[in-house]
Amino acid sequence: MAAVIAVATDIQYLKGVGPALAKKFQGLGLRNVHSLLYYFPFRYENRSRLQTALDIPRYLHKPVLLRGQVLSARLTQPRPRFYVVNAQLRGGAGSFSAVWFNQKFMAKTLRPGLEILISGKVVFNDYAGQFQVDVADYEIITADFRPGIVPVYALTDGLTQKKLRQVMRLALAEVRDLRDPLPPALRQKHNLPELPAAVRELHFPSGRENWRQSRQRIVFDEFFYVELGMALRYARHRTELTGISFQPEGRLLDAYYQNLPYQLTAAQQRVIGEVLRDMAGPRPMNRLVQGDVGSGKTDVAVAALLCAVQSGYQAALMVPTEVLAQQHFLKIEARLKTLGVRVESLLGRHPPAEKKEIYRRLAAQECDVVIGTQAIIQDKVVFKNLGFVIIDEQHRFGVVQRQLLKAKAQQNVDLLVMTATPIPRTLALTVYGDLDKSLIDELPPGRAPVQTYHVRPRERAGVYELLRRECQQGFQAYIVYPLVAESEKIDLQAAVESYEQLCRIFPEFQLGLLHGRLKNAEKEIVMQKFRDKELQILVSTTVIEVGVDVPNATLMIIENANRFGLAQLHQLRGRVGRGARAAQCFLITELKTPESKKRIQAMTGTTDGFRIAELDLEIRGPGDFVGVQQSGFPDFIMADLLKDEAILQAARTAAFALVQADPRLERPEQQAVRAELRRRSRGLIDYILLN
C-alpha cells in the first residue's frame, strides 16, 4: 500500500525524488510537502502561443517560445572550461539555431529526430552572421506533454522545470491534509476560494479570473495572520494588562511649559495630549509617534519623561547610535537640570568605573532618566523603579532588544516609540500594527523647507563657492560621502582622501572628519567641536543621518547621491534648516539609470517625508526600507504592499474583528486559525498570549 502523503511529509519520500534530489530541493528551502506547495511560480508560459522560425528576427533581444525537431547538435570549446552546444532545429516553416552554454551533456541529449520545446532570448551572432536563441529552459516533448499555460519556477543546479512540475503535480494530487483554516463565514464575506483549490490554481491555472481570485486568497492569508498577531497583542494590552496610572498634572510639567522659550505647535500639543492621556490610563501605553525631521519630537519625549518622573518613576530612552544618544543627552539634560531632574547618559564607551557608578545610581533611584544605546539593556543595569521607556528609531532595533529593555521593570511599563523616518501606511500596518499612532504633521513656525538641487559633478566648483560664502558669514556646512557599511574600506578611503583634498580647497576654514571607524570618544570630540562652531565644515559618512542637531548648519552637500536610498537622503537633508536661516541641500551625482533619476527628482520635487517614503518603498521594497533583519518584518511570498493595500485593509479588519469576538482564540471554530498562526509565527502566538 502506498504511503499517505501529508503536508509534513519529507520531500525525499515523494515518488521520483529520493535523498539525492531532495538535497536539490533543500537548496531552495523546500524540505516538506507544505513548503513545496507554497513554492509558487514566478511566471507562466502560454504554450498555445508559440513563435515560429520566421518570427525570430522580430524578437531580437526578447524572449521566445519555440517547438522544433532536432536536426543536428555540435559541441565546441571556445576556451578552457567553457562549452557551447549549438543545435539546428526544424520548426514548422523553417529551421533555427539554438545554443546552450556550459551544458556539455546536451550534445548527447539532443539526438536527431528528438522533439523539444525551448524558451530563451533571441540574439544575433556576429561571428556566425545569423540569429540564434540562447536557451534558458527546455523540455523534451513526450506523450504526457501538456500544452496551454504552464508554471515556470526558480530553479537550482540539477533541478529542471519538467521534474519540478512532475513533483508538484504529484504532491497536489496525493496530499490529503491541506485543509482550510479560515472559517467558512469569513471566506464567504471576502469572496475567497478554498485554500486547496487556490494553491492548485496558482501552480496550474485554469483561467485568468480563477488565478486572480486564488492569488487574492494567498495574499489575504499572508496579511491576515500578520494582522491577527497584531490584533492579539493590541487586545491584550488594552484589556488584560494592568499598567501604571501616571500623573499628568504636576510641578515638573508646569515648570517645563513655563520655561519654554517658544510656543509649541498645535500638532505637538495634540500629540502630547494623546501621550499623556495614555500614560494616565490604567493600561500600559504602546504608542508610535511619527514626526518628520525637525517637527519637534524632543518636546513630546521630554513631556512624557517628566510625567513619569513627577509620578515617582524612572524613565529610559534607548537610541541606536552613540552619536544620537549623546545628542539627545545634551539637549534633554540642558532642559531638565534646571527642574532638578537627574539625567545620565549610558554608553558603551564609558570607562568601567564610571559605568559602575551609573549602575549604582540607577539601582538606588538616584538617577531619574537614563539616555543611552544598547548599553542600557546589559545584565548589570538594574532599575529600582523603571516605569516608562522611549525607543527612538525603533526599526533599527530587533524585537529582542525592545523586550530586554521593557523587562528591566518590575511592572508593565508604558512604551513610546518615536521615529523621524516617515512610514508608508501599508508598512505601518504590518510593522507597527499593534501600536496606537500619533503624527506630528506640522513644522515649528519660521522653519522654512530646505531648498534641494541636483548638481552634476562637473558643476561642483560652483557649489563649493556658495559653501565658502556661507561659512564666511558665520554659518556651517556638511559634506557627506556614502558609506554603505563601515567595513567597506574603499568608501572609507574615499572619504579620508576627499577630506584631505577639501582641506586644501578651503584652507581658510576648520574642517572635521567623522566616520564609522572612529572610536566613539573621537566621534564625540568632532561633533562637540562642530556644535561649538570650532569647525566650519564637517566631512562625514552617514553616521550623521539621524538625530544630529546643529541649528547653525545651513548647507548640505551629498556626494554620489545616487548611492543613497530616498529615506536616507531625506534624513540627511533634515540635518540642515534647523535654525531661522533658510538652508540648501545639493545632491551631486550623474543620473545614469532611470531609478537614480526618479530618486533625485523626488528629492528636488518635494520635502513631504511621507510622499518620499512611498516612493522609497516603491523603489527599494519593504525589506530594505525597514531593515529586514532588525524589524522582524514578515516574509511575504506573494503579497505586495504597494499593489495589495485594499487586501491588506480587508485582512486587518477581519483579523481585528475575529479577536474582538474571541480575544484569545479559544472557541472551537478558531482552533484551526490558532494552529495556523502558531505555525506561521513559529510559536509566537504562545509568547503573545503569555507575555
N, C-alpha and C positions, 0 to 999 in steps of 0.2 A: 504494500500500500504506500502511495506517495506521501511524503511528509507534508503536513499542513504548513502553508506559508502565512506568517503573521508579520505585522509591521516591525516587530522586534527581531525577526529572523536575520541572521548574519548573511550578507550578500553572497558569501562563498558557497552557501548551501542552495542557491538558486540554480536551476538546470542550465548547464552550459557555462558556468562561471568557475568555481573551484578556487583553491587558495592562491594560485599564481595570478589569475586575472583579478581576484578580489583585491590584491595589493594595488593594482592599477586604479580600481575604484576608490580605494582608500586615499590615493593621491589627490582625488577630487573632493575628499572629505565625506565620502559615502561609505558607511560601514554596515548599515542595516537597510531593510526594505523601506522603512519610513523615510530615511534621508534620501534614498533613491527616488521615491515617488515625488518628493519635493524638489528634485533637481530638474527644474523646468528648462525648456529650450530657450535659447537667446534669440532665435529667429526660426522661420519656416521656409521651406521650398515648395513652390507650386509646380509639381511635376506634370501638370496638364498644360503648362505654358513653357514649352521648350523652345530654345533658339535652334537655328539650323546653321550649317556651314556657311550659307550665303549671308547670314546675319553678322558673322564675326567682325568684319571691318567696321560696322556701325557701332559696335560695343567696345571700341578701343578704351582701355583703362577702366572698364566696367565689368561687373560680374556677369557670367553667363551660365546657363544650364543646358548641357548638350547630351544627346544619346547617340552612340555610334558603335560600329563594329571594328575591332582591331584588325588592321591590315598588316602592320609590322611594328616592331619595337627595337630600339637600338640604345645600348648603354655606352656612354663616354665618360672620361675622367679628365676634365679640362685642367685640373690642378690637384695636388695632393689632398686626399681626404674630402674631395668634392666630386660627387657623381651626378650625372644628368641622364635621365631616361626620356628619350624622345619617341613618341608613338604616333603613327599615322592611323587615323580612324576615318571610316566612311560613315557619313551621317545624312541620309536622305538624299538631298540634291547635290552633294559633293563631299569632298574629303577635307580634313583639317588636321592640324598638328597639335598634340597635347604633350605637355612637359611636366615631369616630376623631378624635383630636386632632392638630392641626398636620400633617395629611397631605392637603393640598389636592387632590392628584391623585386621591384616592379618589372624589371626586364624579363624575369621568368614568369611572373603572374600574367603579363599581357600576351597571352598566346593568340596567334591569328585565328579569327573567327569568333573570339570572345566578345560578347556584347556588354557594354558598360555605360553607366551614367556618370558624367563628370561635372563638377562645378569649379569655377575658378575665374581668374581675371584675364581679359584679353590684353596682350601686349604685342608690340611689333619688334621682331628680332632683326636688328640692323645687320648683323653678321650673315644671317641666312636670307635676309631680304623678304621675309614673309610674316604674316600674323600667326600667333600661337596662343594657346590657352595654358597659363601657368596653373596647374591643378591644385586646388585647396582640399578637395574631397572627391571621392569616387565611390561607386557601388557597382558590383558585378550583378547584372540582371539575371535572376533565376526565376524559377516557377512561382516563388512566393513574393516576387517583386510587386510593390503596390504603387500605382500612380496616384495623382492627387496631391494633397498637402501633407508634407512630412516634416517632423521636427528636426532642427539642427542644434546640437548640443556643444558646449565647450568640452574639449577632449584633453587627454594626456597621452604621452607616448605609449604605444602598444594597445590603445583602445580606439576602435573605429566607430563611425556613426552607425554602420549596419549592426554591429554587435551590441552597441548600447540600446538601439531601438528594439532589437530582439529581446534583450533582457528586460527592458521597460514594459514591452507588451506582455511578457510572461508574468511579471510582478503584478501588473494591473489586472490580469485575468485570474490569477491564482490567490491573491491576498484575500483574507477572509475577515479581518478585523479593522479595516479602515472605516471607522464609524464617525458620524457627525455629532460633535459635542454640543452644537448650538441648539437651543430649544426650538421646536417647530414654529411656535408663535413668533419668535424673533426673526427666523428666516423668512417667514411669510410677510412680516411687516416691512422688511427691507428688500423683498423680492430677490432672495439669494437662492441659488441652486444648492442641492445637497452636496456635501463635500466630496464623496467618492466620484460622483458624476463630474464635478468641476475639475478634479485632478485628472481624470481620464481625458476630458475635453482639452485641457491645456497641453497635454502631450500629443494627442492625435485629434485635432479639431475636425468637427463635422460641418462647421459653418461659422461665418464671421460673428453673427449675433450670439450664438451659443458660446463661442470663445470669449466674447466681450463680457458676458454675464459670469462666466467661470473665472476670468481674471478678477472681476469685481469681487467675487466671493473670497478669493485668496487674499486680496488687498484688504478687504474688510476684516478678515481674521487677523492679519498682521497688526493692523491698527487696534482692533478690539481688545486683544489680550494685553497690549501695552497700556491702553487706557483703563482696562479692568484693574491692573495693578495700581495705577494712579488713583482710581476711584476708591479702592480698598484702603490705601494709605490716607487719602483725604478724609474718608468717612471715619477712620479710626481716630485721627487727630481731632475731628470735630465732635465725636460722640463718646469715645471711650477713655481717652487720656485726660488726666487732670493735670493742669499746668499751674503756673504761678499767676496770681492776680496782682500785677504791678500797680503802683500808684502814679497815675499820670499827672496829678496835681501835686506840686511841691516846690520847695525853695530853689532847688538847683535849676529846674527848667525855667522857672520865672526869672531867675537871675540871668540865665543864658540869653533868653529872648531880650531882656532889657539891655544887655551889654552888646548885642549885635550892632555893628556899625552900618548895617544895610537892612533893607526890608526884604523879608522872604517873599519869593514869588507865590502867586496863588497856587501853582502846581505843587510847590514844596509844602505849603500849608496843608493842602489837601492830603498829600501822601503822609505827612507827619501825623495828621489826624487819623488816617487809616491804620498806621502802625501802632499808635498809642491806644487806639480802641481795641486792637487785637491783644496788646500787652495787658490791658486792664481786664480782659475776659478770663473765664475760668479754664479755657483750653489752651494748649501750647500754640503759640503763633508759628506759622510756616508761611512766610510771605517773601515774594520776589519783588524787589524794587529795580525797575529799569529806568535809566536816565542817560541820555546822550552825553557825550563828553562836554564838561563844563556846565551841566544843568543844575548842579548843587546837591549831589547825593551826600556829601560830607555833612551838611546841616541835618539831613534826615538821620544819618548814623549817630551824630552827636546827641540829638534829641532822644533817640532810643536808648543810648548808653546812659544818659543822665536819668532817664526814667527808671532804669534798672538800679542804678547806684542809690538814688534817693529812696528806693524801696528796700534798701538794705542788702542788695545782692552785688556780686562781682560780675563783670562782663568781659568777653574776649572778642577780639577782631582778628581773624586769620586771613592772610593775603598770600598770593602765590610767589612773590619775589621779595628779596630784601630791600631792593630799591623802593618798591611800592610801600613796604612795611615802614621804612624809615620816613618816607614822605607823609604817610598817614600819621605816624607818631608825632612828627614835628608840628603838623597842622593841628591835630586834636589836642596834644598836650598843651600847646600855646593857648588854646581856647578854654581848657578845663582847669589849669593850675590856679587861675585867679578865683575859681569857685571852690578850691580846696579839694578837688578830686585828684586822687593819686593814680598817675598813669605810668606804666612801664612798657618798654619795648623788649621783646624776647626774640633774639635772632641766633642763628647757628654760629655766627662769628664771635659772639660774646665769649670772653675768657671763662674758664670753668668756675673760678672763684666768684665772678660776677653773676653767672647763671645760678650758682648755689644760693646766693643772697636773694635773687629774684624768686627762686623756688620757695625760700623760707617766707618771704613777704606774702606770696600768693597763698601759701598754706595757712598763714596767720591772719589773712584778710587785712594785711597792712597795705595791700595794693587793690585799687578798685577796678581798674581797667588795664588789661594787657593787650598789646598790639604786636603781632609777630607773624612769622611764617610757620611752617610745619613744626618748628621747634616747640610750639605750644602743645602739640599732641604727644610729645615724648613721655615715656613712662614716669620720669622723675617729676613731671609737672602735676601738682595736686592743688586743687582749689578748695578753699574752706566752704565757699557758698556761691558757686557759679550758677547764675540763673538766666543769662542772656548771651547769645552767640550771634556774631555777624560774620558771614563769609563773603569776601569780596572776590568778584570774578570766579564764581563757583565752577564754571565749566573747565577751569584749569586744575581742579582737584578731582580725585577719584571718590567713589562712594565711601570707601573705607576711611579715608581721611576725615570726611564730614562726620561719620558716625563716631570716630575716635574722639573728636572734639566734644560732641554732644555727650559722650559717655563720661566726660570729666565731672559731670554734675551728679549730685545725689537725687535730683528731681528732674522732671521733664522740662527742659529748657525751652525758651522761646527762640526761634531761629529767624533771622533776617538775612536773606541772600541779596546781594547787590551786584549789578553788572552795568558797565558802560558800553558793553557790546550789544547793540540793538539786535533783538532776536526775532526773526520772522515768526508770524503767528503759528504756522504749522509746526515749526520746530519747537516753539514754546509749549505747545500742547503735548508733544511727545517726550520732551526732556524735562520740562518743569510743570507737567500737567497736574501734579498733586499740590501745587503751591497757589495761594491767593496772589494776585498780581496788582502792583501799583506802578503807575507810569508818570515820571516827571517829564511832561511834554512841553516845557517852557524854559527858555534861557533867561538868566538874570537880565534886568534892564541895562541897556548900554552895551551889551555884548554883541558885537557885530559878527556875522558869519565870516569865516575865513575865505578869502578870495583864492581860488585854486587855478593854476595854469599848467598847461603841458608845454614842456620845453625840450627841443631836440639837443643832443649832446653838443653839437657844433655851436649852439647858442648859449652855452654855459657861461661864457665870459660876461655877457650882459647881466645875468643873474648875480654873478659874483660882484659886479659893480654896484648893483642895488643893495646887496648884503653889506658892502663896505659903507655905503651912505647910511644905512640903518644903524650900524654899530657906531658910526661917528656921532650919531645923535643920542647915543647912550643906551640903545636897545641891544638885545641879544638874539642869537640865531642858532638853529640846529642844522647840521648836515648829517643825514642818515644814510648808511650803507646797508645793503641786505646781508643778513647772516641767517641762513635757513636753519642751521644747527651749530651749536657752539663748537662742535668738533671739526667743522669744515675749515681746515687750515687755509685753503686758498682764499676764501672770503675774508678771513681774519687778516691775512697778509695784505689783501687789497685795502682794507680799512686802515691798517697801520701805514702802508705806503702813501695812501691818499692824505692821511693826517700830516705826514712829513711834508708832502707837496703843498698842502694848504698852509702850513706854517710859513713856507717860502712865499706863497701868494699874498698872505695877509701878515706881513711882519710887524705891522703897527698894532696888532691885537693879540690878546692872550687866548690860546686855544687849549681845549682839553680833549682827551680821548677816553671813550667809555665803551667797553665791550665785555662779552660774557666770560672771557678768560681771566679778567682781572679778579683779584681777591675781593671779597665783599667789602673789606675795610678800604681798599683802594677805590672801589666804585663810589663809596660814600664820600670820600675826600674830594673826588672830582665833582660829584653832584653838589656838595656843600659849597665849593668854590664857585660853581655856576649860579647857585641860589644867591650867594653873597656878591655877585657881579664881579668877582675877581677874574672870571673867564668871560669873554665876549662871544666866543663861538664854541659850541660843543659838537665834536665829531663823534658819532655814535653808531652802534648797530641797534637792533630792535629792542635792546634792554630798556629803552625809554618808552616803549609802546604804551604802557598802561600806567596811569596814576601820577606821572611826573608833572608837577605844577609850579611853573616859574612865570608869573604874570608879566615879567619884563621881556620875555621872549616873544618876538613878533614875526619872525621869519623862519620858515622850514623849507629846506631843500632835501628832496628824497632822490637819491641816485639809483639808477636801474629800477625805476618804479614798477616796471613790468614784472619784477620778481616777487612782488608782494601781493597778498590777497587783498580784496577790496576792504574787508573789515579791518585788516591791519593798516592799510593806508588811511582809513578814516580815523582810527585810533591815533596814529602818528600825527595826523593833521590837527587832532584835538589838543596836542601839546602846546600849540600857539593860539593866540587870540583869547587868552585867559585874563587879560587886563583891559584897560579902557581903550587902548590904541588898536586900530584895525590891523589885522595880520594877513600874511600872504603865505601860500604854500606852492612850491614849484616842483613838479613831477618831471624829472629828467629821464627820458628814455626814447628809444626808437619804437615805432609801432610796427612790429614785424609780423604779427599774427592778428586775425580778426578778434581773438579773445583779448589780447592786450589793448587793442583799440577800444573795445567795448568797455573794458575796465577803466581806462583813462577817461573816456567820455563820461562815464558815470560819476567819476570824482570831480571833473570840472563842471558837470551839469547840475549837481545838487549837493547840498550839505545835510539832507534829510537822512539820518542814520538808518531808519527803517527801510527806506527805498534802497539804500546801498546794501543793506543786509539781504533783502530779497534778491537783488542781482547777484550778490556773492554766493548765496545759496544755489542760484540757478547755474552759475559758472562752475563752482567747485564741488557741489553736492554736500549733503548734510554731514557726512562723516568728517570731512576735512574742516567743515565750518565749526563744529563744536569740539573736535578732537576726540576721535572715537575711543581711544584708549582711556582717556580721563573721564569722559562723560557717562559711560555706561550706556551709550546710545544704542537703541535697538538695531539689530542686524536684519534689515528688511530684505527679503528675497525679491519681491515683485513690486512692493508699494513705492510710489514716487511722491514725495512731499509737495512737489510743485503741481503735478497733474491731478493728484488724487485728494485734494483738500476737501471736496464735498463728501467723499467716502470717509475721510478721517473724522469730519464733524458728525456724520451719522454713527460711526462706530463709537465715538466718545459719548454721544447722547445715550446710545444703547447700553454701554458699559456702566455709566453713572446711574441710569435708571435701574439696572439689574441690582447694583449694590444698594441703592436706596430701598429697594423692596426686600433685599436679603443681605444685610450688611456683612455677614461672614460666610456667605455662600454655603449655608447649611441645609437648605431644602433639598429633598431627594432629586428634583429635576435639575439642580445646579451641580450635581456631583461630577458629571462629565465635563462641564465647563471648568470646574475647580481642578480636576485632574489634568486637563489640557493646559491650564495656566501653570500648574506645577511643572509640567514637562517643559514648556517653553521658557519658563523663568528659572529652570534648574533648581526648583525648590524654594524660590524666592517668596512664594505666597505664604509659606510657613513662617518665614522671617517677618513678613509684613504683619501678620496677624498676632505674632507672639512678641514683637519688639516695638 
